[in-house]
Amino acid sequence: MECHSLTSVFSLLVSVLLSVTSVHHQVRGSTTPCDFPAIFNFGDSNSDTGGLSAAFGQAPPPNGESYFRGPAGRYSDGRLVIDFIAESLGLPYLSAYLDAVGSNFSHGANFATAGSTIRPQNTTLHQSGFSPFSLNVQFYQFNDFHRRTQIFRNRGGGVFKGFLPKAEDFSRALYTFDIGQNDLTAGYFLNMSTHQVLAYIPDVLDQFKTTVKDVYGQGGRSFWIHNTGPVGCLAYVIDRLPMREGQVDRTGCGKPYNKVAQYFNKKLKEAVEQLRMDLPLATLTYVDVYLAKYSLITQAKQHGM
């Protein structure tokens, strides 16, 4: 059972992020409220609801214990932001695309896997901890899912028709992205300098823009894009990457790594602004996850932690 303070923290983070419930989008000059019949999510462990577990074995306890009472495919002891997004839209939790057992895809699918990156990594999961399901692979899976579900439905669908999205749902769905964190840490774990990590960020974001455009080409029109959180506050970053005393802020986070995350977010915001010009029929919402998470870390007591 989730403790009250943890529930409050989740509620705060979600309330910061989920202005989605009041977001309106323009449709031929008129303002209409959001009404999404489905969510299609792309990302890493921040939004993985069972993808990596389906491919490589369940995330072990204590993952899932505080809410699901056992492993539930999430690398968290409770729910994720994507779970709260689904709840806020009146939708069930998303099933992972890779998880065939007991899944219902009528309200969307989750292509995220823990350890995923935007840019493919030239390594294996067991060597580096990074998922083989990079963002381009997640799009390939979505493309195949889109095509094959409609072929199946058009043939009648049988008893499984009710578990698959309708054709019109793909253009009316919300497309969520929460990925990029691992692209930053990957360079450091290869002993790259901060200068080298900063130098490849434009290429990472070019690949991100390509995927968004590909989804747009499949009919996607509503995009909800999270920036990356304060990676210098991640426990595994603090543990694995050495820092001098002056490089640690008052909350114990690594200042150099957070500055890299801030640079990534600045460039991501510019990429979203460019996508707004390139994709005139799309609504793209840029969500400042960094600010929300850093507030929870630096003002923990005020938020009930």
KEROLUM-670526 format. One line per 5 residues: number of its first residue (from 1); for each residue x, z, y of N, C-alpha, C. Coordinates in steps of 0.001 Angstrom, whole numbers. Last residue first. Example, Ala and Ser with C-alpha at 12.3 -4.5 7.8 and 13.67 -1.06 7.14 Angstrom:
<nodes>
2) 12850/7080/-2250/13670/7140/-1060/12900/7870/30  13190/7800/-5690/12300/7800/-4500/13200/7800/-3300
</nodes>
This chain:
<nodes>
305) 7845/1703/14683/8756/1652/13524/9624/2909/13476  6138/1390/16840/5705/2195/15700/6619/2176/14501  7031/143/19072/6164/-646/18207/5809/85/16907  8736/1908/20238/7513/1572/20977/6516/827/20103  10798/1815/18342/9974/3021/18469/8653/2739/19197
300) 11921/-777/18751/11295/-406/17489/10357/794/17625  12992/-2598/20538/11984/-1642/20990/11202/-1114/19806  14704/-4295/19202/15245/-3513/20321/14259/-2450/20844  13033/-5396/17205/14303/-4745/16861/14762/-3812/17969  10858/-6489/18531/10618/-5518/17458/11881/-4727/17127
295) 12235/-8268/20183/11484/-7165/20776/11200/-6084/19741  13123/-10079/18339/14121/-9255/19025/13459/-8068/19716  10686/-11252/17584/11464/-10478/16611/12475/-9571/17307  9851/-12481/20019/8988/-11530/19314/9795/-10647/18365  12004/-14180/20649/11600/-13127/21575/10780/-12057/20860
290) 11992/-15895/18373/13174/-15099/18732/12774/-13914/19609  9625/-17269/18451/9774/-16222/17445/10952/-15310/17779  7969/-18957/20429/9197/-18195/20634/9256/-17000/19685  6810/-22100/19526/6552/-20667/19429/7872/-19898/19494  5326/-24962/20724/6628/-24332/20486/6439/-22823/20579
285) 3064/-27250/19575/3175/-25913/20148/4510/-25300/19730  1897/-30412/20129/3031/-29673/19589/3162/-28346/20319  -371/-32798/19308/-257/-31534/20032/850/-30729/19365  -222/-36410/19495/43/-35127/18846/-29/-33972/19832  -343/-38836/20631/-1595/-38332/20059/-1441/-36950/19432
280) 2278/-39490/21436/1240/-39215/22445/-55/-38647/21897  5241/-38916/20721/4049/-38871/19865/2832/-38535/20725  7185/-38886/22681/7250/-39930/21655/5975/-40026/20826  6567/-36662/24204/6559/-37988/24851/6495/-39102/23812  6839/-34678/22326/5561/-34798/23042/5448/-36152/23728
275) 9508/-34957/21643/8494/-35369/20674/7125/-35515/21339  10684/-33795/23887/10872/-35224/23640/9822/-35747/22662  9882/-31161/23475/9451/-31856/24691/9603/-33364/24538  11272/-30655/21112/9807/-30642/21102/9258/-31363/22331  13896/-30777/22090/13462/-31733/21071/11940/-31818/21006
270) 13895/-28573/23791/14079/-29909/24365/13617/-30988/23383  13644/-26617/21822/12587/-26771/22823/12677/-28132/23499  16084/-26971/20535/14843/-27230/19807/13693/-27436/20785  17844/-26152/22511/17857/-27554/22117/16605/-27930/21312  17143/-23450/22558/17094/-24248/23784/17014/-25736/23442
265) 17712/-22727/19927/16333/-22690/20404/16156/-23502/21687  20509/-22978/19879/19681/-23782/18973/18249/-23858/19498  21090/-20969/21733/21440/-22367/22035/20611/-23315/21163  20212/-18749/20311/19594/-19067/21596/19883/-20508/22011  21989/-18823/18158/20549/-18988/17912/19820/-19362/19198
260) 24344/-18281/19568/24205/-19570/18882/22729/-19847/18595  23785/-15686/20355/23956/-16716/21389/23839/-18115/20783  23777/-14405/17900/22517/-14518/18640/22615/-15559/19746  26466/-14539/17352/25538/-15277/16484/24163/-15410/17142  27621/-12887/19333/27989/-14306/19227/26987/-15127/18423
255) 26311/-10304/18846/26035/-11093/20054/26443/-12564/19915  24862/-8886/16158/26027/-9659/16546/25727/-10586/17716  23276/-5674/16621/23225/-7105/16324/24482/-7810/16827  23063/-3046/17382/23830/-3356/16186/23843/-4811/15794  21916/-2511/19762/21055/-2335/18584/21773/-2663/17286
250) 23816/-3136/21635/23442/-1723/21488/22524/-1465/20295  25853/-5689/19976/25046/-5154/21071/24578/-3736/20744  29183/-6523/19260/27951/-5930/18737/27157/-5337/19896  31603/-7242/20184/30697/-8338/19835/29361/-7839/19292  33230/-5082/20499/32638/-5655/21698/31662/-6779/21433
245) 34141/-4708/17846/33221/-3755/18466/32509/-4343/19677  34080/-7836/16025/34765/-6766/16743/33735/-5896/17448  32870/-8766/12812/32712/-8739/14269/33524/-7595/14843  32537/-10839/9899/33210/-9756/10641/33016/-9901/12145  29807/-11396/7954/30594/-12010/9016/31226/-10925/9884
240) 28360/-9875/6107/29315/-10877/5623/30224/-11458/6698  26699/-8030/7453/27520/-7590/6326/28646/-8578/6011  25396/-9519/9375/26195/-8370/9818/27157/-7934/8713  24082/-11244/7607/25041/-11774/8582/25965/-10656/9053  22407/-9577/6222/23451/-10273/5468/24477/-10926/6384
235) 20707/-8628/8287/21590/-7707/7567/22714/-8441/6850  20440/-10220/11403/20167/-10268/9966/21185/-9416/9217  21110/-10417/14006/20511/-9144/13587/20216/-9114/12093  21912/-12955/14514/22924/-11914/14590/22412/-10543/14204  19592/-14418/14586/20337/-14401/13320/21433/-13344/13327
230) 16694/-13997/15892/18039/-13522/16234/18894/-13360/14977  14912/-17006/14742/15033/-15625/15183/16472/-15250/15512  14073/-20284/15947/14734/-19390/14996/14908/-18000/15595  10682/-21350/16699/12122/-21398/16881/12767/-20409/15914  8008/-22958/15027/8705/-21709/15336/10166/-22003/15670
225) 5429/-25045/15808/6863/-25038/15520/7499/-23726/15974  2794/-26757/14826/3073/-25375/15246/4515/-25090/14839  915/-29636/15503/2175/-29079/15017/2438/-27715/15651  -1412/-32011/14720/-1279/-30665/15290/-75/-29965/14660  -1338/-34437/13373/-1535/-34452/14831/-1334/-33083/15486
220) -510/-36597/10683/-446/-35266/11280/-543/-35323/12793  -346/-39135/9584/-1617/-38719/10168/-1616/-37349/10797  2085/-39938/8824/1131/-39697/7735/-215/-39203/8265  3454/-39939/11186/3147/-41235/10578/2176/-41132/9421  3827/-37213/11395/2929/-37891/12348/2511/-39251/11793
215) 5820/-36976/9483/4526/-36333/9248/3467/-36948/10166  7835/-38393/10827/7352/-38875/9527/5991/-38262/9196  8241/-36771/13039/7726/-38129/13237/7187/-38709/11938  9301/-34552/11724/8045/-34419/12473/7420/-35795/12694  11670/-35749/10719/10638/-35246/9801/9296/-35098/10509
210) 13053/-36333/13096/12694/-37409/12163/11581/-36972/11225  13511/-33802/14131/12602/-34711/14833/12156/-35848/13917  15422/-32904/12228/14134/-32221/12378/13118/-33141/13044  17522/-34604/12743/16868/-34677/11441/15512/-33980/11464  18139/-33705/15287/17741/-35111/15105/17019/-35275/13773
205) 18942/-31135/14686/17667/-31320/15383/17209/-32774/15364  21398/-31625/13433/20346/-30873/12734/18988/-31157/13364  22767/-32857/15523/22446/-33635/14323/21343/-32960/13526  23017/-30685/17361/22255/-31895/17718/21872/-32743/16512  24655/-28849/15777/23245/-28565/16052/22468/-29814/16494
200) 27358/-29274/15546/26475/-30007/14628/24991/-29734/14866  28531/-27721/17562/28713/-29173/17601/27769/-29909/16664  28098/-25081/16883/27377/-25633/18037/27422/-27163/18027  29971/-24949/14796/28546/-24784/14519/27714/-25372/15649  32367/-25261/16218/31994/-26248/15206/30509/-26160/14860
195) 32327/-22956/17831/32364/-24291/18454/31926/-25359/17461  32496/-20974/15913/31263/-21109/16696/31203/-22479/17354  34096/-22394/12978/34101/-21646/14222/32756/-21816/14925  33461/-22041/9461/33499/-22818/10690/33544/-21894/11893  33276/-20898/6943/34410/-20538/7802/34561/-21456/9016
190) 30940/-21259/5746/31987/-22223/5381/33225/-22046/6262  29375/-19474/6989/29772/-19118/5630/30787/-20113/5056  28904/-20869/9357/29759/-19681/9386/30240/-19301/7993  27157/-22859/8405/28452/-23205/8970/29409/-22034/8979  24940/-21345/7578/25678/-22159/6612/27069/-22506/7126
185) 23716/-20214/9796/24575/-19357/8983/25421/-20161/7995  22340/-22517/10714/23324/-21848/11556/24277/-21001/10711  20620/-23204/8693/21565/-24218/9159/22668/-23584/9996  18986/-21005/8481/20047/-21167/7488/21038/-22262/7862  17203/-21430/10667/18051/-20235/10596/19241/-20448/9662
180) 15553/-23550/10162/16698/-23748/11043/17689/-22596/10994  11971/-23195/10264/13198/-23546/9563/14308/-23779/10583  8904/-23558/10158/9703/-22358/10419/11007/-22519/9651  6048/-25326/11030/7472/-25425/10719/8161/-24123/11103  2835/-26581/10147/3666/-25489/10640/5101/-25649/10144
175) 102/-28369/10994/1406/-28528/10352/2369/-27511/10959  -3295/-28232/10371/-2214/-27671/11183/-926/-27785/10379  -5415/-31161/9854/-4689/-29957/9446/-3720/-29483/10519  -6587/-33567/10286/-7162/-32413/10997/-6397/-31122/10740  -5344/-35344/8637/-5248/-35593/10076/-5771/-34421/10901
170) -5972/-34220/6168/-4569/-34408/6532/-4404/-34683/8024  -8692/-34245/5820/-8051/-32971/6117/-6608/-33143/6575  -9584/-36693/4981/-9649/-36407/6420/-8948/-35106/6799  -9295/-36463/2197/-8463/-37402/2948/-8426/-37055/4423  -9264/-33029/1059/-9936/-34292/1337/-9032/-35174/2185
165) -7108/-31342/-1307/-7618/-31603/45/-8309/-32952/142  -8221/-29925/-4444/-7370/-30851/-3696/-7949/-31119/-2313  -9956/-28579/-5983/-8693/-27896/-5698/-7741/-28758/-4872  -12106/-30134/-6627/-12314/-29058/-5669/-11056/-28304/-5295  -11083/-31750/-8665/-11333/-32325/-7346/-11474/-31250/-6275
160) -10855/-30866/-11224/-9807/-30460/-10297/-10037/-30953/-8868  -12736/-31956/-12856/-12949/-30554/-12483/-11935/-30092/-11435  -12382/-35251/-11479/-12791/-34334/-12535/-12996/-32922/-12010  -11500/-37325/-9823/-10920/-35989/-9696/-11285/-35012/-10789  -12171/-39921/-9066/-13207/-38983/-9493/-12747/-37551/-9452
155) -10293/-41419/-7946/-10627/-41744/-9337/-11696/-40810/-9893  -9885/-40207/-5569/-10588/-41498/-5569/-10981/-41940/-6978  -8354/-37990/-6322/-9721/-37794/-5842/-10519/-39092/-5911  -5963/-39313/-7046/-6684/-38515/-8027/-8132/-38319/-7614  -5202/-40416/-4626/-5415/-41291/-5782/-6272/-40563/-6815
150) -4904/-38074/-3184/-5978/-38990/-2825/-6252/-40011/-3918  -2710/-36895/-4408/-3990/-36168/-4387/-5135/-37110/-4058  -690/-38816/-3973/-1218/-38614/-5322/-2532/-37840/-5333  -167/-38747/-1164/-543/-39983/-1857/-1256/-39695/-3175  453/-36039/-656/-574/-36741/107/-1095/-37951/-674
145) 2614/-35628/-2447/1391/-34829/-2558/232/-35539/-1865  4510/-37357/-1384/4007/-37588/-2739/2692/-36844/-2958  4865/-36130/1101/4464/-37536/1027/3856/-37849/-339  5777/-33586/308/4515/-33730/1028/3991/-35157/918  8227/-34337/-848/7200/-33691/-1666/5827/-33805/-1006
140) 9519/-35336/1382/9285/-36225/230/8185/-35642/-659  9638/-32963/2895/8788/-34072/3344/8509/-35039/2196  11429/-31530/1324/10081/-31003/1518/9137/-32091/2019  13654/-33124/1737/13070/-33053/394/11639/-32523/476  14135/-32580/4427/13819/-33949/4028/13190/-33991/2637
135) 14731/-29823/4323/13516/-30294/4983/13152/-31719/4590  15845/-28980/946/16013/-29076/2395/14782/-29758/3000  16027/-27591/-1708/14839/-28196/-1114/14947/-28164/414  18115/-26177/-2688/18241/-27640/-2739/17078/-28351/-2064  18962/-23303/-673/18019/-24032/-1522/18323/-25530/-1551
130) 21926/-21376/-815/21040/-22269/-65/20222/-23136/-1015  23733/-19959/-2245/22486/-19281/-1912/21527/-20141/-1118  26081/-21135/-3171/25991/-20753/-1760/24773/-19916/-1410  26006/-21533/-5950/27286/-21465/-5247/27153/-20819/-3872  23350/-21641/-6615/24149/-20575/-7208/25515/-20453/-6540
125) 22469/-23904/-5218/21886/-22599/-4935/22789/-21473/-5438  25281/-25995/-4279/24172/-25605/-5145/23663/-24231/-4742  26051/-28427/-1686/26375/-27288/-2547/25167/-26999/-3427  25763/-29642/956/26520/-30224/-148/27010/-29117/-1078  22496/-29446/2268/23788/-28807/2060/24474/-29396/832
120) 20573/-31270/4659/20946/-30999/3271/22353/-30413/3171  19197/-29614/7457/20192/-30581/7004/20604/-30271/5571  17451/-27448/7361/16995/-28747/7854/17912/-29830/7303  17308/-25410/4366/17907/-25822/5623/17256/-27121/6085  16169/-22616/2405/16139/-24021/2812/16785/-24220/4178
115) 15927/-20021/1542/17264/-20604/1566/17306/-22049/2004  12753/-20396/37/13771/-19505/576/15138/-20171/491  10804/-23220/895/11488/-22430/-127/12565/-21587/550  7710/-24807/1774/8872/-23987/2121/9494/-23350/884  5368/-26071/1371/6550/-26737/836/7831/-25950/1119
110) 2130/-25281/670/3340/-24748/1277/4569/-25357/598  -1015/-26770/1532/64/-26488/589/1299/-26039/1355  -4653/-26730/1825/-3291/-27018/2230/-2283/-26653/1163  -7050/-26170/703/-6874/-25725/2081/-5432/-25902/2554  -6822/-27038/-1886/-7901/-27615/-1069/-7756/-27259/402
105) -5068/-26112/-3752/-4510/-26856/-2622/-5582/-27441/-1708  -4505/-23416/-5621/-5630/-24136/-5023/-5114/-24803/-3752  -2920/-22431/-8692/-2875/-22847/-7295/-4122/-23611/-6884  -2388/-21559/-11288/-3393/-20868/-10489/-3461/-21288/-9031  716/-22983/-11370/-156/-22051/-12092/-1087/-21329/-11123
100) 2500/-24510/-9945/1327/-25180/-10509/316/-24223/-11113  4414/-24419/-7291/3789/-23460/-8201/2478/-24034/-8725  5311/-26118/-5359/6035/-26107/-6628/5403/-25206/-7675  3678/-25540/-3182/3580/-26853/-3821/4215/-26840/-5210  2171/-22367/-3049/3398/-23150/-2993/3210/-24453/-3757
95) -846/-21780/-1286/-146/-21891/-2565/1099/-22736/-2368  -1635/-19698/1458/-1182/-20994/960/-507/-20873/-399  -4582/-17675/1529/-3132/-17801/1585/-2712/-19119/933  -7579/-19223/2941/-6855/-18427/1951/-5349/-18573/2151  -8597/-19124/6429/-8187/-19849/5232/-7528/-18907/4235
90) -9160/-18318/9011/-10206/-18204/8004/-9891/-18936/6718  -7119/-18233/10729/-7895/-19480/10723/-8994/-19469/9670  -5965/-15839/10151/-6548/-16001/11486/-7401/-17253/11583  -4931/-16327/7568/-6046/-15396/7753/-6742/-15636/9087  -2828/-18092/8246/-3931/-18545/7396/-5151/-17648/7579
85) -1276/-16306/9730/-1784/-17527/10364/-2982/-18049/9565  -621/-14466/7781/-1494/-14042/8871/-2058/-15239/9638  1054/-16054/6215/-144/-15458/5617/-1145/-15046/6696  3100/-16612/7979/2248/-17728/7554/973/-17213/6878  4336/-14107/8130/3578/-14608/9284/2650/-15747/8881
80) 3770/-12454/4952/4578/-13194/5917/3697/-13666/7070  3311/-9201/3373/2905/-10547/3761/3849/-11137/4796  5920/-7398/1728/4519/-7571/2101/4192/-9017/2409  8540/-7439/1135/7744/-6474/386/6261/-6591/717  9831/-10739/630/9375/-9692/1533/8584/-8707/699
75) 9845/-13455/-291/11046/-12622/-166/10800/-11586/917  7130/-14136/-2465/7626/-13956/-1107/8872/-13077/-1114  6091/-14144/-4991/6759/-15350/-4524/7361/-15247/-3143  5236/-11638/-5583/4217/-12622/-5217/4843/-13876/-4617  5699/-8700/-7482/6254/-9962/-6984/5170/-11003/-6748
70) 3254/-6169/-6472/4178/-6783/-7412/4707/-8079/-6836  1347/-5493/-4643/1563/-4568/-5761/2461/-5165/-6843  1031/-6789/-2310/539/-7489/-3494/688/-6646/-4766  2154/-4795/-546/814/-5362/-347/256/-5968/-1628  4566/-3747/-1452/3773/-2960/-509/2361/-3506/-308
65) 5844/-5550/-3265/5285/-4288/-3739/4341/-3601/-2759  7137/-7940/-2620/5717/-7961/-2920/5063/-6620/-3173  10302/-6934/-3747/9508/-7988/-3110/8058/-7919/-3567  11995/-5068/-4936/10754/-4582/-4321/9929/-5647/-3605  11195/-7231/-7725/10889/-6062/-6900/12151/-5635/-6134
60) 12352/-10725/-7443/12117/-9451/-8132/11684/-8343/-7186  10929/-13837/-7312/11659/-12872/-6492/11351/-11483/-7037  10877/-15637/-10409/10213/-14802/-9412/11194/-13933/-8626  12658/-18735/-10730/12291/-17403/-11207/11798/-16516/-10081  13072/-21214/-9584/14236/-20485/-10105/13926/-19072/-10591
55) 10621/-22379/-8857/11712/-23228/-9322/12803/-22453/-10041  8988/-20320/-8051/8480/-21234/-9068/9610/-22065/-9677  10579/-19191/-6064/10277/-18407/-7269/9782/-19301/-8394  10478/-21137/-4114/11759/-20898/-4807/11533/-20102/-6080  7618/-20946/-3516/8306/-22171/-3908/9586/-21931/-4684
50) 6176/-18810/-2524/6334/-18939/-3970/7102/-20151/-4441  5972/-18888/188/4966/-18097/-533/5036/-18312/-2045  8142/-18850/2846/8023/-19236/1437/7031/-18317/730  8755/-18234/5451/7383/-18667/5164/7188/-19136/3719  11330/-17359/5554/10405/-16773/6525/8959/-17160/6233
45) 12774/-18940/3832/12236/-17677/3314/11267/-17004/4276  11639/-22039/5307/12593/-21302/4480/11955/-19985/4041  9453/-24944/5544/10298/-23876/6040/11230/-23277/5014  6215/-26120/6247/7570/-26492/5879/8504/-25389/6378  2749/-26329/5374/3884/-25588/5933/5209/-26068/5362
40) -354/-27221/6302/770/-27701/5511/2032/-27133/6146  -3646/-26082/6152/-2311/-25878/6715/-1304/-26482/5744  -7047/-27062/6927/-5912/-26902/6021/-4638/-26639/6825  -8965/-27314/8821/-9433/-27113/7448/-8293/-26835/6468  -9049/-25902/11977/-8164/-26524/11003/-8669/-26257/9587
35) -9974/-26010/14875/-10771/-25884/13662/-10005/-26609/12571  -9699/-25005/18231/-9027/-25314/16971/-9972/-25084/15791  -12036/-26420/20608/-11355/-25301/19950/-10720/-25738/18640  -11341/-29028/22954/-12085/-28565/21785/-11333/-27417/21144  -11724/-30787/25891/-11079/-29632/25284/-11936/-29111/24142
30) -11257/-34323/26376/-12105/-33147/26282/-11342/-32018/25601  -9479/-36466/26314/-9857/-35913/27612/-10725/-34686/27545  -9113/-37002/23582/-9682/-38002/24476/-10252/-37390/25755  -8646/-33861/23099/-9092/-34983/22297/-9829/-35943/23219  -6332/-31324/23422/-7081/-32366/24105/-7421/-33496/23141
25) -6772/-28045/22100/-6059/-29303/22179/-6969/-30375/22756  -6137/-24610/22609/-7060/-25734/22607/-6256/-27017/22682  -5535/-21434/21250/-4988/-22712/21681/-6091/-23765/21626  -6432/-19159/20204/-7008/-19509/21496/-6452/-20816/22038  -5114/-19008/17866/-6556/-18862/17797/-7220/-19209/19119
20) -2461/-19157/18593/-3078/-20332/17983/-4598/-20220/17975  -1286/-16989/19343/-2160/-17508/20380/-2820/-18782/19877  325/-15596/17387/-910/-16299/17087/-1831/-16496/18283  2598/-14189/18177/2717/-15572/17719/1392/-16317/17713  1664/-11714/18941/2546/-12449/19848/2553/-13926/19486
15) 228/-11013/16715/-504/-11166/17982/331/-11910/19006  2295/-10845/14850/1304/-11905/14716/532/-12108/16008  3635/-8609/15818/4318/-9888/15725/3328/-11028/15655  1568/-6679/15598/2160/-7000/16886/2812/-8367/16853  1079/-6665/12867/-2/-7034/13779/548/-7427/15142
10) 3521/-5739/11914/3068/-7073/11566/1995/-7549/12550  3395/-3170/13037/4471/-4083/13411/4068/-5518/13107  1174/-2121/11746/1144/-2273/13195/2204/-3243/13672  2098/-2053/9139/954/-2902/9462/882/-3150/10959  4058/-137/9489/4438/-1489/9120/3319/-2462/9422
5) 2493/2095/10114/3445/1599/11097/3869/168/10785  941/2491/7784/287/2151/9042/1261/1530/10028  2232/875/4818/2071/2016/5707/1516/1549/7042  574/-861/2226/1372/-938/3427/1131/284/4302  856/0/-1201/0/0/0/883/0/1239
</nodes>
